[in-house]
Amino acid sequence: MKFTYDPRYNIAYIRFHEKGGEVETIKISDELFVDMAPDGAIYGIELLNANEQMKGEEMGKFMVINEATGAKAEMPLALG
């Protein structure tokens, strides 16, 4: 999995798989798009207006939490 953020356009992308073959982009809302293969595999999620969508209660920190062990890792996001 790869997470990218482009502050020039304020777009974030969470990539689960490299796009290979046919992928359809499904508009969920004006600021959320999902790239999906015909078999239902999700290739990625795109967030427009990302800095507003990702601030939330973590205030711009990217957190990875292992729910089984409670282990956490976090890093600040450079969101404009």
N, C-alpha and C positions, 0 to 999 in steps of 0.2 A: 504494500500500500504506500502511496506517495501523496503528500499534501503540499500544494503549492499556492502561493498568494502573489498576485501582481498588483502592487499599489498604484501603478499608472492607470489601471482600469478598474481597480477595486473589485477584482474577481478572485475567488478562491476555487480550487478544484481538488477534490479527493478522488484519487485514481486507485481503483481496486485491481484492474487488469489493463494491460496494454491493449489498445484498440486493434483488433485483428478481424478482418472480415466485416460483416454487416452489423452496424450499430445504429439504433434509432434513438434520437434525442426526444425525450418526453418532457413537455412543459408542465410542471406541477403548479407553479405560480409565476408571477412576473419576475421573481428573483431566484427561482429554484428550478433547475433542469437535471434530469437523470438520463444518462446514456445507458441503454439496455440492448442486449443481444436478443435475437428472436427466441432463444431458449430460456429467456428470463434472467440470465446472468447480468448483474449490474456492473458496468465497466467504470462508471464514475458519477460524481455528483458535482454540479457547478453552482456556485453561489454568486449572484450578482449583488451589488451593494453589500459586499462581504463584511466590511468593518462593522456595520450595524448589526448584521445577523450573528456575528461570532462574538461580540462583546459579552452579552449575557451576564450571568452571575459570576463568571470567572474573570470578568473584566479584561478580555483580550489575551488570556493564557490558553495555550493548547495543553490539554491534560489527557493522559492515557492512564486508565485505571484498570487493574486486574481485579475483577469483582470476586474471584475465588480467594485471592490472597490478601486483597486490600492494598497491594503495592501500587504506588503512584509515581508517575514521572510527569513533569510539567515544564513548559518553556514559554516565555513571553512571545507574543506575535507582534511584529512590527506593522501594526495597522494604522494607516494614516489618520 
